[in-house]
Amino acid sequence: MSNSDWQPPVFDPIRYCVFTTVAIIAWVFSPPVAVVLMSGMGLWAYVDAYRKGLRESKCLLRDPRIVMVYLALAFVAGITALVVMMIRLLP
């Protein structure tokens, strides 16, 4: 293997998967703002990593595409919950 064949390892943004799961658990005790933030950042990071070549994650779900679906669903659920909360606050 020559130097021209070497490629740096692709960053695995597993921490965002973990943080999103923790935020979903914390959702029981607080508004879903943390879920929206963590899942949004995680989704962005996983899309970027996937584009750069990540094909297996250390996340329990393993496949980055499945992780991205999980993060997207968490993001949509968080946004939906925030909108419902705001609608309930209207007079």
PDB file of N, CA, C and O in Angstrom:
ATOM      1  N   MET A   1       0.851  -1.184   0.000  1.00  0.00           N
ATOM      2  CA  MET A   1       0.000   0.000   0.000  1.00  0.00           C
ATOM      3  C   MET A   1       0.890   1.239   0.000  1.00  0.00           C
ATOM      4  O   MET A   1       1.723   1.412   0.889  1.00  0.00           O
ATOM      5  N   SER A   2       0.714   2.077  -0.976  1.00  0.00           N
ATOM      6  CA  SER A   2       1.525   3.286  -1.080  1.00  0.00           C
ATOM      7  C   SER A   2       0.860   4.436  -0.331  1.00  0.00           C
ATOM      8  O   SER A   2      -0.289   4.337   0.101  1.00  0.00           O
ATOM      9  N   ASN A   3       1.593   5.510  -0.190  1.00  0.00           N
ATOM     10  CA  ASN A   3       1.062   6.688   0.499  1.00  0.00           C
ATOM     11  C   ASN A   3      -0.151   7.263  -0.210  1.00  0.00           C
ATOM     12  O   ASN A   3      -1.032   7.828   0.439  1.00  0.00           O
ATOM     13  N   SER A   4      -0.215   7.129  -1.536  1.00  0.00           N
ATOM     14  CA  SER A   4      -1.338   7.690  -2.277  1.00  0.00           C
ATOM     15  C   SER A   4      -2.635   6.908  -2.041  1.00  0.00           C
ATOM     16  O   SER A   4      -3.723   7.439  -2.262  1.00  0.00           O
ATOM     17  N   ASP A   5      -2.528   5.635  -1.589  1.00  0.00           N
ATOM     18  CA  ASP A   5      -3.715   4.821  -1.300  1.00  0.00           C
ATOM     19  C   ASP A   5      -4.269   5.057   0.102  1.00  0.00           C
ATOM     20  O   ASP A   5      -5.410   4.695   0.386  1.00  0.00           O
ATOM     21  N   TRP A   6      -3.481   5.652   0.964  1.00  0.00           N
ATOM     22  CA  TRP A   6      -3.905   5.835   2.350  1.00  0.00           C
ATOM     23  C   TRP A   6      -4.965   6.910   2.441  1.00  0.00           C
ATOM     24  O   TRP A   6      -4.844   7.975   1.837  1.00  0.00           O
ATOM     25  N   GLN A   7      -6.013   6.617   3.210  1.00  0.00           N
ATOM     26  CA  GLN A   7      -7.050   7.609   3.478  1.00  0.00           C
ATOM     27  C   GLN A   7      -7.248   7.696   4.978  1.00  0.00           C
ATOM     28  O   GLN A   7      -7.232   6.674   5.663  1.00  0.00           O
ATOM     29  N   PRO A   8      -7.435   8.905   5.502  1.00  0.00           N
ATOM     30  CA  PRO A   8      -7.640   9.030   6.948  1.00  0.00           C
ATOM     31  C   PRO A   8      -8.952   8.362   7.342  1.00  0.00           C
ATOM     32  O   PRO A   8      -9.878   8.293   6.534  1.00  0.00           O
ATOM     33  N   PRO A   9      -9.041   7.867   8.580  1.00  0.00           N
ATOM     34  CA  PRO A   9     -10.295   7.249   9.023  1.00  0.00           C
ATOM     35  C   PRO A   9     -11.426   8.272   9.051  1.00  0.00           C
ATOM     36  O   PRO A   9     -11.210   9.454   9.318  1.00  0.00           O
ATOM     37  N   VAL A  10     -12.616   7.798   8.774  1.00  0.00           N
ATOM     38  CA  VAL A  10     -13.786   8.671   8.747  1.00  0.00           C
ATOM     39  C   VAL A  10     -14.304   8.835  10.173  1.00  0.00           C
ATOM     40  O   VAL A  10     -14.409   7.864  10.922  1.00  0.00           O
ATOM     41  N   PHE A  11     -14.619  10.054  10.532  1.00  0.00           N
ATOM     42  CA  PHE A  11     -15.147  10.378  11.853  1.00  0.00           C
ATOM     43  C   PHE A  11     -16.518   9.740  12.042  1.00  0.00           C
ATOM     44  O   PHE A  11     -17.402   9.908  11.201  1.00  0.00           O
ATOM     45  N   ASP A  12     -16.702   9.009  13.139  1.00  0.00           N
ATOM     46  CA  ASP A  12     -17.984   8.400  13.477  1.00  0.00           C
ATOM     47  C   ASP A  12     -18.652   9.253  14.560  1.00  0.00           C
ATOM     48  O   ASP A  12     -18.196   9.256  15.703  1.00  0.00           O
ATOM     49  N   PRO A  13     -19.721   9.973  14.219  1.00  0.00           N
ATOM     50  CA  PRO A  13     -20.360  10.868  15.190  1.00  0.00           C
ATOM     51  C   PRO A  13     -21.288  10.141  16.165  1.00  0.00           C
ATOM     52  O   PRO A  13     -22.407  10.596  16.403  1.00  0.00           O
ATOM     53  N   ILE A  14     -20.842   9.031  16.725  1.00  0.00           N
ATOM     54  CA  ILE A  14     -21.669   8.226  17.623  1.00  0.00           C
ATOM     55  C   ILE A  14     -22.160   9.030  18.825  1.00  0.00           C
ATOM     56  O   ILE A  14     -23.249   8.775  19.338  1.00  0.00           O
ATOM     57  N   ARG A  15     -21.376   9.983  19.270  1.00  0.00           N
ATOM     58  CA  ARG A  15     -21.784  10.745  20.471  1.00  0.00           C
ATOM     59  C   ARG A  15     -23.140  11.420  20.271  1.00  0.00           C
ATOM     60  O   ARG A  15     -23.895  11.583  21.230  1.00  0.00           O
ATOM     61  N   TYR A  16     -23.460  11.816  19.027  1.00  0.00           N
ATOM     62  CA  TYR A  16     -24.749  12.455  18.771  1.00  0.00           C
ATOM     63  C   TYR A  16     -25.895  11.451  18.884  1.00  0.00           C
ATOM     64  O   TYR A  16     -26.988  11.798  19.332  1.00  0.00           O
ATOM     65  N   CYS A  17     -25.646  10.236  18.487  1.00  0.00           N
ATOM     66  CA  CYS A  17     -26.651   9.177  18.640  1.00  0.00           C
ATOM     67  C   CYS A  17     -26.926   8.960  20.132  1.00  0.00           C
ATOM     68  O   CYS A  17     -28.078   8.854  20.554  1.00  0.00           O
ATOM     69  N   VAL A  18     -25.862   8.897  20.909  1.00  0.00           N
ATOM     70  CA  VAL A  18     -25.987   8.704  22.357  1.00  0.00           C
ATOM     71  C   VAL A  18     -26.687   9.911  22.997  1.00  0.00           C
ATOM     72  O   VAL A  18     -27.600   9.744  23.805  1.00  0.00           O
ATOM     73  N   PHE A  19     -26.257  11.118  22.633  1.00  0.00           N
ATOM     74  CA  PHE A  19     -26.851  12.324  23.212  1.00  0.00           C
ATOM     75  C   PHE A  19     -28.335  12.443  22.865  1.00  0.00           C
ATOM     76  O   PHE A  19     -29.131  12.887  23.693  1.00  0.00           O
ATOM     77  N   THR A  20     -28.709  12.048  21.647  1.00  0.00           N
ATOM     78  CA  THR A  20     -30.119  12.090  21.261  1.00  0.00           C
ATOM     79  C   THR A  20     -30.934  11.120  22.108  1.00  0.00           C
ATOM     80  O   THR A  20     -32.033  11.450  22.554  1.00  0.00           O
ATOM     81  N   THR A  21     -30.401   9.936  22.327  1.00  0.00           N
ATOM     82  CA  THR A  21     -31.103   8.954  23.163  1.00  0.00           C
ATOM     83  C   THR A  21     -31.271   9.488  24.583  1.00  0.00           C
ATOM     84  O   THR A  21     -32.340   9.349  25.177  1.00  0.00           O
ATOM     85  N   VAL A  22     -30.226  10.093  25.124  1.00  0.00           N
ATOM     86  CA  VAL A  22     -30.319  10.681  26.466  1.00  0.00           C
ATOM     87  C   VAL A  22     -31.345  11.820  26.473  1.00  0.00           C
ATOM     88  O   VAL A  22     -32.107  11.961  27.429  1.00  0.00           O
ATOM     89  N   ALA A  23     -31.365  12.622  25.419  1.00  0.00           N
ATOM     90  CA  ALA A  23     -32.326  13.730  25.339  1.00  0.00           C
ATOM     91  C   ALA A  23     -33.755  13.207  25.260  1.00  0.00           C
ATOM     92  O   ALA A  23     -34.662  13.799  25.846  1.00  0.00           O
ATOM     93  N   ILE A  24     -33.965  12.110  24.546  1.00  0.00           N
ATOM     94  CA  ILE A  24     -35.310  11.521  24.479  1.00  0.00           C
ATOM     95  C   ILE A  24     -35.746  11.046  25.857  1.00  0.00           C
ATOM     96  O   ILE A  24     -36.899  11.232  26.246  1.00  0.00           O
ATOM     97  N   ILE A  25     -34.831  10.437  26.592  1.00  0.00           N
ATOM     98  CA  ILE A  25     -35.148  10.007  27.956  1.00  0.00           C
ATOM     99  C   ILE A  25     -35.440  11.226  28.835  1.00  0.00           C
ATOM    100  O   ILE A  25     -36.358  11.197  29.654  1.00  0.00           O
ATOM    101  N   ALA A  26     -34.663  12.286  28.666  1.00  0.00           N
ATOM    102  CA  ALA A  26     -34.863  13.502  29.466  1.00  0.00           C
ATOM    103  C   ALA A  26     -36.155  14.222  29.099  1.00  0.00           C
ATOM    104  O   ALA A  26     -36.654  15.027  29.885  1.00  0.00           O
ATOM    105  N   TRP A  27     -36.697  13.947  27.930  1.00  0.00           N
ATOM    106  CA  TRP A  27     -37.926  14.560  27.453  1.00  0.00           C
ATOM    107  C   TRP A  27     -39.057  14.344  28.456  1.00  0.00           C
ATOM    108  O   TRP A  27     -39.974  15.161  28.540  1.00  0.00           O
ATOM    109  N   VAL A  28     -38.999  13.276  29.199  1.00  0.00           N
ATOM    110  CA  VAL A  28     -40.016  12.983  30.213  1.00  0.00           C
ATOM    111  C   VAL A  28     -40.079  14.109  31.245  1.00  0.00           C
ATOM    112  O   VAL A  28     -41.144  14.398  31.790  1.00  0.00           O
ATOM    113  N   PHE A  29     -38.940  14.741  31.509  1.00  0.00           N
ATOM    114  CA  PHE A  29     -38.854  15.732  32.576  1.00  0.00           C
ATOM    115  C   PHE A  29     -38.768  17.176  32.092  1.00  0.00           C
ATOM    116  O   PHE A  29     -38.851  18.100  32.901  1.00  0.00           O
ATOM    117  N   SER A  30     -38.602  17.387  30.783  1.00  0.00           N
ATOM    118  CA  SER A  30     -38.419  18.746  30.283  1.00  0.00           C
ATOM    119  C   SER A  30     -38.963  18.870  28.865  1.00  0.00           C
ATOM    120  O   SER A  30     -39.300  17.863  28.242  1.00  0.00           O
ATOM    121  N   PRO A  31     -39.053  20.091  28.348  1.00  0.00           N
ATOM    122  CA  PRO A  31     -39.496  20.273  26.959  1.00  0.00           C
ATOM    123  C   PRO A  31     -38.515  19.601  25.987  1.00  0.00           C
ATOM    124  O   PRO A  31     -37.359  19.370  26.340  1.00  0.00           O
ATOM    125  N   PRO A  32     -38.964  19.292  24.788  1.00  0.00           N
ATOM    126  CA  PRO A  32     -38.142  18.541  23.841  1.00  0.00           C
ATOM    127  C   PRO A  32     -37.081  19.364  23.099  1.00  0.00           C
ATOM    128  O   PRO A  32     -36.614  18.952  22.037  1.00  0.00           O
ATOM    129  N   VAL A  33     -36.708  20.497  23.637  1.00  0.00           N
ATOM    130  CA  VAL A  33     -35.715  21.338  22.975  1.00  0.00           C
ATOM    131  C   VAL A  33     -34.394  20.583  22.811  1.00  0.00           C
ATOM    132  O   VAL A  33     -33.764  20.655  21.756  1.00  0.00           O
ATOM    133  N   ALA A  34     -33.982  19.867  23.842  1.00  0.00           N
ATOM    134  CA  ALA A  34     -32.720  19.118  23.766  1.00  0.00           C
ATOM    135  C   ALA A  34     -32.783  18.049  22.677  1.00  0.00           C
ATOM    136  O   ALA A  34     -31.792  17.808  21.989  1.00  0.00           O
ATOM    137  N   VAL A  35     -33.935  17.413  22.517  1.00  0.00           N
ATOM    138  CA  VAL A  35     -34.096  16.388  21.478  1.00  0.00           C
ATOM    139  C   VAL A  35     -33.921  17.021  20.102  1.00  0.00           C
ATOM    140  O   VAL A  35     -33.225  16.476  19.245  1.00  0.00           O
ATOM    141  N   VAL A  36     -34.549  18.164  19.895  1.00  0.00           N
ATOM    142  CA  VAL A  36     -34.445  18.844  18.607  1.00  0.00           C
ATOM    143  C   VAL A  36     -32.993  19.237  18.329  1.00  0.00           C
ATOM    144  O   VAL A  36     -32.491  19.016  17.227  1.00  0.00           O
ATOM    145  N   LEU A  37     -32.328  19.811  19.313  1.00  0.00           N
ATOM    146  CA  LEU A  37     -30.946  20.244  19.117  1.00  0.00           C
ATOM    147  C   LEU A  37     -30.006  19.070  18.872  1.00  0.00           C
ATOM    148  O   LEU A  37     -29.237  19.085  17.911  1.00  0.00           O
ATOM    149  N   MET A  38     -30.059  18.055  19.728  1.00  0.00           N
ATOM    150  CA  MET A  38     -29.124  16.939  19.604  1.00  0.00           C
ATOM    151  C   MET A  38     -29.391  16.110  18.348  1.00  0.00           C
ATOM    152  O   MET A  38     -28.454  15.714  17.656  1.00  0.00           O
ATOM    153  N   SER A  39     -30.646  15.851  18.055  1.00  0.00           N
ATOM    154  CA  SER A  39     -30.934  15.044  16.865  1.00  0.00           C
ATOM    155  C   SER A  39     -30.609  15.816  15.592  1.00  0.00           C
ATOM    156  O   SER A  39     -30.154  15.229  14.610  1.00  0.00           O
ATOM    157  N   GLY A  40     -30.838  17.121  15.604  1.00  0.00           N
ATOM    158  CA  GLY A  40     -30.489  17.940  14.447  1.00  0.00           C
ATOM    159  C   GLY A  40     -28.988  17.965  14.207  1.00  0.00           C
ATOM    160  O   GLY A  40     -28.533  17.795  13.076  1.00  0.00           O
ATOM    161  N   MET A  41     -28.218  18.176  15.268  1.00  0.00           N
ATOM    162  CA  MET A  41     -26.761  18.171  15.127  1.00  0.00           C
ATOM    163  C   MET A  41     -26.268  16.779  14.739  1.00  0.00           C
ATOM    164  O   MET A  41     -25.368  16.643  13.911  1.00  0.00           O
ATOM    165  N   GLY A  42     -26.855  15.755  15.335  1.00  0.00           N
ATOM    166  CA  GLY A  42     -26.455  14.386  15.015  1.00  0.00           C
ATOM    167  C   GLY A  42     -26.764  14.023  13.582  1.00  0.00           C
ATOM    168  O   GLY A  42     -25.947  13.399  12.904  1.00  0.00           O
ATOM    169  N   LEU A  43     -27.937  14.409  13.115  1.00  0.00           N
ATOM    170  CA  LEU A  43     -28.313  14.133  11.731  1.00  0.00           C
ATOM    171  C   LEU A  43     -27.347  14.821  10.768  1.00  0.00           C
ATOM    172  O   LEU A  43     -26.891  14.215   9.798  1.00  0.00           O
ATOM    173  N   TRP A  44     -27.043  16.067  11.037  1.00  0.00           N
ATOM    174  CA  TRP A  44     -26.092  16.798  10.214  1.00  0.00           C
ATOM    175  C   TRP A  44     -24.727  16.099  10.215  1.00  0.00           C
ATOM    176  O   TRP A  44     -24.113  15.930   9.162  1.00  0.00           O
ATOM    177  N   ALA A  45     -24.257  15.696  11.399  1.00  0.00           N
ATOM    178  CA  ALA A  45     -22.944  15.054  11.514  1.00  0.00           C
ATOM    179  C   ALA A  45     -22.912  13.704  10.802  1.00  0.00           C
ATOM    180  O   ALA A  45     -21.930  13.380  10.135  1.00  0.00           O
ATOM    181  N   TYR A  46     -23.981  12.915  10.938  1.00  0.00           N
ATOM    182  CA  TYR A  46     -24.014  11.619  10.277  1.00  0.00           C
ATOM    183  C   TYR A  46     -24.123  11.748   8.762  1.00  0.00           C
ATOM    184  O   TYR A  46     -23.505  10.967   8.039  1.00  0.00           O
ATOM    185  N   VAL A  47     -24.886  12.704   8.269  1.00  0.00           N
ATOM    186  CA  VAL A  47     -24.963  12.919   6.822  1.00  0.00           C
ATOM    187  C   VAL A  47     -23.573  13.300   6.297  1.00  0.00           C
ATOM    188  O   VAL A  47     -23.132  12.785   5.270  1.00  0.00           O
ATOM    189  N   ASP A  48     -22.902  14.184   6.993  1.00  0.00           N
ATOM    190  CA  ASP A  48     -21.556  14.594   6.596  1.00  0.00           C
ATOM    191  C   ASP A  48     -20.592  13.403   6.618  1.00  0.00           C
ATOM    192  O   ASP A  48     -19.826  13.201   5.675  1.00  0.00           O
ATOM    193  N   ALA A  49     -20.634  12.626   7.688  1.00  0.00           N
ATOM    194  CA  ALA A  49     -19.742  11.469   7.803  1.00  0.00           C
ATOM    195  C   ALA A  49     -20.060  10.425   6.734  1.00  0.00           C
ATOM    196  O   ALA A  49     -19.150   9.804   6.186  1.00  0.00           O
ATOM    197  N   TYR A  50     -21.340  10.229   6.436  1.00  0.00           N
ATOM    198  CA  TYR A  50     -21.728   9.266   5.411  1.00  0.00           C
ATOM    199  C   TYR A  50     -21.207   9.698   4.043  1.00  0.00           C
ATOM    200  O   TYR A  50     -20.723   8.880   3.262  1.00  0.00           O
ATOM    201  N   ARG A  51     -21.314  10.985   3.771  1.00  0.00           N
ATOM    202  CA  ARG A  51     -20.794  11.510   2.502  1.00  0.00           C
ATOM    203  C   ARG A  51     -19.279  11.344   2.398  1.00  0.00           C
ATOM    204  O   ARG A  51     -18.728  11.209   1.305  1.00  0.00           O
ATOM    205  N   LYS A  52     -18.614  11.357   3.559  1.00  0.00           N
ATOM    206  CA  LYS A  52     -17.154  11.203   3.572  1.00  0.00           C
ATOM    207  C   LYS A  52     -16.723   9.738   3.614  1.00  0.00           C
ATOM    208  O   LYS A  52     -15.528   9.445   3.602  1.00  0.00           O
ATOM    209  N   GLY A  53     -17.688   8.814   3.663  1.00  0.00           N
ATOM    210  CA  GLY A  53     -17.323   7.407   3.556  1.00  0.00           C
ATOM    211  C   GLY A  53     -17.668   6.518   4.731  1.00  0.00           C
ATOM    212  O   GLY A  53     -17.370   5.325   4.688  1.00  0.00           O
ATOM    213  N   LEU A  54     -18.283   7.042   5.778  1.00  0.00           N
ATOM    214  CA  LEU A  54     -18.653   6.201   6.915  1.00  0.00           C
ATOM    215  C   LEU A  54     -19.709   5.196   6.475  1.00  0.00           C
ATOM    216  O   LEU A  54     -20.778   5.587   6.005  1.00  0.00           O
ATOM    217  N   ARG A  55     -19.425   3.920   6.621  1.00  0.00           N
ATOM    218  CA  ARG A  55     -20.371   2.881   6.206  1.00  0.00           C
ATOM    219  C   ARG A  55     -20.758   1.961   7.348  1.00  0.00           C
ATOM    220  O   ARG A  55     -21.636   1.112   7.192  1.00  0.00           O
ATOM    221  N   GLU A  56     -20.105   2.123   8.509  1.00  0.00           N
ATOM    222  CA  GLU A  56     -20.492   1.368   9.695  1.00  0.00           C
ATOM    223  C   GLU A  56     -20.218   2.233  10.908  1.00  0.00           C
ATOM    224  O   GLU A  56     -19.124   2.774  11.069  1.00  0.00           O
ATOM    225  N   SER A  57     -21.224   2.357  11.759  1.00  0.00           N
ATOM    226  CA  SER A  57     -21.129   3.191  12.950  1.00  0.00           C
ATOM    227  C   SER A  57     -20.922   2.313  14.179  1.00  0.00           C
ATOM    228  O   SER A  57     -21.259   1.129  14.176  1.00  0.00           O
ATOM    229  N   LYS A  58     -20.374   2.899  15.207  1.00  0.00           N
ATOM    230  CA  LYS A  58     -20.237   2.196  16.482  1.00  0.00           C
ATOM    231  C   LYS A  58     -21.544   2.232  17.268  1.00  0.00           C
ATOM    232  O   LYS A  58     -21.671   1.585  18.308  1.00  0.00           O
ATOM    233  N   CYS A  59     -22.507   2.989  16.765  1.00  0.00           N
ATOM    234  CA  CYS A  59     -23.825   3.068  17.379  1.00  0.00           C
ATOM    235  C   CYS A  59     -24.473   1.686  17.370  1.00  0.00           C
ATOM    236  O   CYS A  59     -24.164   0.864  16.507  1.00  0.00           O
ATOM    237  N   LEU A  60     -25.344   1.430  18.297  1.00  0.00           N
ATOM    238  CA  LEU A  60     -26.038   0.144  18.392  1.00  0.00           C
ATOM    239  C   LEU A  60     -26.723  -0.227  17.078  1.00  0.00           C
ATOM    240  O   LEU A  60     -26.828  -1.409  16.750  1.00  0.00           O
ATOM    241  N   LEU A  61     -27.180   0.746  16.341  1.00  0.00           N
ATOM    242  CA  LEU A  61     -27.884   0.496  15.085  1.00  0.00           C
ATOM    243  C   LEU A  61     -26.938   0.126  13.934  1.00  0.00           C
ATOM    244  O   LEU A  61     -27.390  -0.383  12.909  1.00  0.00           O
ATOM    245  N   ARG A  62     -25.663   0.371  14.088  1.00  0.00           N
ATOM    246  CA  ARG A  62     -24.587   0.023  13.156  1.00  0.00           C
ATOM    247  C   ARG A  62     -24.614   0.728  11.804  1.00  0.00           C
ATOM    248  O   ARG A  62     -23.643   1.397  11.450  1.00  0.00           O
ATOM    249  N   ASP A  63     -25.676   0.602  11.053  1.00  0.00           N
ATOM    250  CA  ASP A  63     -25.738   1.184   9.706  1.00  0.00           C
ATOM    251  C   ASP A  63     -26.042   2.677   9.822  1.00  0.00           C
ATOM    252  O   ASP A  63     -27.071   3.045  10.388  1.00  0.00           O
ATOM    253  N   PRO A  64     -25.174   3.544   9.301  1.00  0.00           N
ATOM    254  CA  PRO A  64     -25.399   4.993   9.412  1.00  0.00           C
ATOM    255  C   PRO A  64     -26.729   5.445   8.821  1.00  0.00           C
ATOM    256  O   PRO A  64     -27.313   6.421   9.292  1.00  0.00           O
ATOM    257  N   ARG A  65     -27.216   4.749   7.797  1.00  0.00           N
ATOM    258  CA  ARG A  65     -28.505   5.134   7.212  1.00  0.00           C
ATOM    259  C   ARG A  65     -29.635   4.915   8.215  1.00  0.00           C
ATOM    260  O   ARG A  65     -30.558   5.725   8.297  1.00  0.00           O
ATOM    261  N   ILE A  66     -29.566   3.836   8.968  1.00  0.00           N
ATOM    262  CA  ILE A  66     -30.584   3.570   9.999  1.00  0.00           C
ATOM    263  C   ILE A  66     -30.456   4.591  11.121  1.00  0.00           C
ATOM    264  O   ILE A  66     -31.461   5.065  11.651  1.00  0.00           O
ATOM    265  N   VAL A  67     -29.225   4.930  11.483  1.00  0.00           N
ATOM    266  CA  VAL A  67     -28.998   5.950  12.515  1.00  0.00           C
ATOM    267  C   VAL A  67     -29.584   7.279  12.061  1.00  0.00           C
ATOM    268  O   VAL A  67     -30.199   7.990  12.856  1.00  0.00           O
ATOM    269  N   MET A  68     -29.398   7.621  10.778  1.00  0.00           N
ATOM    270  CA  MET A  68     -29.943   8.883  10.257  1.00  0.00           C
ATOM    271  C   MET A  68     -31.472   8.882  10.289  1.00  0.00           C
ATOM    272  O   MET A  68     -32.082   9.914  10.567  1.00  0.00           O
ATOM    273  N   VAL A  69     -32.092   7.745  10.009  1.00  0.00           N
ATOM    274  CA  VAL A  69     -33.552   7.656  10.098  1.00  0.00           C
ATOM    275  C   VAL A  69     -33.996   7.854  11.549  1.00  0.00           C
ATOM    276  O   VAL A  69     -34.953   8.581  11.814  1.00  0.00           O
ATOM    277  N   TYR A  70     -33.301   7.209  12.483  1.00  0.00           N
ATOM    278  CA  TYR A  70     -33.603   7.362  13.915  1.00  0.00           C
ATOM    279  C   TYR A  70     -33.501   8.831  14.329  1.00  0.00           C
ATOM    280  O   TYR A  70     -34.394   9.359  14.991  1.00  0.00           O
ATOM    281  N   LEU A  71     -32.409   9.483  13.935  1.00  0.00           N
ATOM    282  CA  LEU A  71     -32.215  10.885  14.302  1.00  0.00           C
ATOM    283  C   LEU A  71     -33.251  11.790  13.639  1.00  0.00           C
ATOM    284  O   LEU A  71     -33.727  12.742  14.256  1.00  0.00           O
ATOM    285  N   ALA A  72     -33.599  11.501  12.392  1.00  0.00           N
ATOM    286  CA  ALA A  72     -34.617  12.299  11.697  1.00  0.00           C
ATOM    287  C   ALA A  72     -35.977  12.142  12.373  1.00  0.00           C
ATOM    288  O   ALA A  72     -36.707  13.120  12.531  1.00  0.00           O
ATOM    289  N   LEU A  73     -36.320  10.919  12.771  1.00  0.00           N
ATOM    290  CA  LEU A  73     -37.599  10.699  13.467  1.00  0.00           C
ATOM    291  C   LEU A  73     -37.622  11.423  14.813  1.00  0.00           C
ATOM    292  O   LEU A  73     -38.636  12.009  15.189  1.00  0.00           O
ATOM    293  N   ALA A  74     -36.506  11.380  15.535  1.00  0.00           N
ATOM    294  CA  ALA A  74     -36.425  12.097  16.810  1.00  0.00           C
ATOM    295  C   ALA A  74     -36.561  13.599  16.590  1.00  0.00           C
ATOM    296  O   ALA A  74     -37.221  14.284  17.372  1.00  0.00           O
ATOM    297  N   PHE A  75     -35.943  14.113  15.534  1.00  0.00           N
ATOM    298  CA  PHE A  75     -36.027  15.542  15.224  1.00  0.00           C
ATOM    299  C   PHE A  75     -37.462  15.942  14.905  1.00  0.00           C
ATOM    300  O   PHE A  75     -37.961  16.939  15.429  1.00  0.00           O
ATOM    301  N   VAL A  76     -38.124  15.175  14.053  1.00  0.00           N
ATOM    302  CA  VAL A  76     -39.514  15.477  13.683  1.00  0.00           C
ATOM    303  C   VAL A  76     -40.432  15.377  14.896  1.00  0.00           C
ATOM    304  O   VAL A  76     -41.321  16.210  15.073  1.00  0.00           O
ATOM    305  N   ALA A  77     -40.222  14.364  15.729  1.00  0.00           N
ATOM    306  CA  ALA A  77     -41.043  14.218  16.943  1.00  0.00           C
ATOM    307  C   ALA A  77     -40.836  15.408  17.881  1.00  0.00           C
ATOM    308  O   ALA A  77     -41.795  15.919  18.459  1.00  0.00           O
ATOM    309  N   GLY A  78     -39.597  15.844  18.031  1.00  0.00           N
ATOM    310  CA  GLY A  78     -39.308  16.994  18.892  1.00  0.00           C
ATOM    311  C   GLY A  78     -39.927  18.280  18.373  1.00  0.00           C
ATOM    312  O   GLY A  78     -40.513  19.044  19.140  1.00  0.00           O
ATOM    313  N   ILE A  79     -39.800  18.522  17.076  1.00  0.00           N
ATOM    314  CA  ILE A  79     -40.413  19.715  16.468  1.00  0.00           C
ATOM    315  C   ILE A  79     -41.929  19.664  16.623  1.00  0.00           C
ATOM    316  O   ILE A  79     -42.559  20.665  16.966  1.00  0.00           O
ATOM    317  N   THR A  80     -42.507  18.498  16.369  1.00  0.00           N
ATOM    318  CA  THR A  80     -43.964  18.341  16.500  1.00  0.00           C
ATOM    319  C   THR A  80     -44.406  18.638  17.926  1.00  0.00           C
ATOM    320  O   THR A  80     -45.394  19.339  18.141  1.00  0.00           O
ATOM    321  N   ALA A  81     -43.675  18.105  18.896  1.00  0.00           N
ATOM    322  CA  ALA A  81     -44.021  18.342  20.300  1.00  0.00           C
ATOM    323  C   ALA A  81     -43.896  19.820  20.656  1.00  0.00           C
ATOM    324  O   ALA A  81     -44.726  20.353  21.392  1.00  0.00           O
ATOM    325  N   LEU A  82     -42.869  20.479  20.143  1.00  0.00           N
ATOM    326  CA  LEU A  82     -42.718  21.911  20.415  1.00  0.00           C
ATOM    327  C   LEU A  82     -43.872  22.711  19.821  1.00  0.00           C
ATOM    328  O   LEU A  82     -44.386  23.627  20.463  1.00  0.00           O
ATOM    329  N   VAL A  83     -44.281  22.371  18.602  1.00  0.00           N
ATOM    330  CA  VAL A  83     -45.397  23.078  17.967  1.00  0.00           C
ATOM    331  C   VAL A  83     -46.673  22.842  18.758  1.00  0.00           C
ATOM    332  O   VAL A  83     -47.433  23.784  18.981  1.00  0.00           O
ATOM    333  N   VAL A  84     -46.927  21.625  19.183  1.00  0.00           N
ATOM    334  CA  VAL A  84     -48.128  21.328  19.975  1.00  0.00           C
ATOM    335  C   VAL A  84     -48.098  22.105  21.286  1.00  0.00           C
ATOM    336  O   VAL A  84     -49.119  22.645  21.712  1.00  0.00           O
ATOM    337  N   MET A  85     -46.927  22.165  21.931  1.00  0.00           N
ATOM    338  CA  MET A  85     -46.813  22.924  23.190  1.00  0.00           C
ATOM    339  C   MET A  85     -47.115  24.402  22.955  1.00  0.00           C
ATOM    340  O   MET A  85     -47.800  25.026  23.765  1.00  0.00           O
ATOM    341  N   MET A  86     -46.619  24.963  21.866  1.00  0.00           N
ATOM    342  CA  MET A  86     -46.850  26.383  21.582  1.00  0.00           C
ATOM    343  C   MET A  86     -48.309  26.649  21.256  1.00  0.00           C
ATOM    344  O   MET A  86     -48.856  27.680  21.647  1.00  0.00           O
ATOM    345  N   ILE A  87     -48.943  25.729  20.543  1.00  0.00           N
ATOM    346  CA  ILE A  87     -50.369  25.891  20.213  1.00  0.00           C
ATOM    347  C   ILE A  87     -51.194  25.879  21.486  1.00  0.00           C
ATOM    348  O   ILE A  87     -52.157  26.636  21.612  1.00  0.00           O
ATOM    349  N   ARG A  88     -50.825  25.029  22.429  1.00  0.00           N
ATOM    350  CA  ARG A  88     -51.559  24.963  23.705  1.00  0.00           C
ATOM    351  C   ARG A  88     -51.393  26.237  24.526  1.00  0.00           C
ATOM    352  O   ARG A  88     -52.253  26.573  25.341  1.00  0.00           O
ATOM    353  N   LEU A  89     -50.291  26.942  24.311  1.00  0.00           N
ATOM    354  CA  LEU A  89     -50.056  28.189  25.051  1.00  0.00           C
ATOM    355  C   LEU A  89     -50.835  29.368  24.504  1.00  0.00           C
ATOM    356  O   LEU A  89     -51.008  30.376  25.189  1.00  0.00           O
ATOM    357  N   LEU A  90     -51.314  29.246  23.251  1.00  0.00           N
ATOM    358  CA  LEU A  90     -52.094  30.329  22.655  1.00  0.00           C
ATOM    359  C   LEU A  90     -53.452  30.430  23.343  1.00  0.00           C
ATOM    360  O   LEU A  90     -54.036  29.419  23.735  1.00  0.00           O
ATOM    361  N   PRO A  91     -53.951  31.662  23.486  1.00  0.00           N
ATOM    362  CA  PRO A  91     -55.251  31.832  24.148  1.00  0.00           C
ATOM    363  C   PRO A  91     -56.397  31.351  23.296  1.00  0.00           C
ATOM    364  O   PRO A  91     -57.552  31.427  23.715  1.00  0.00           O
TER     365      PRO A  91
END
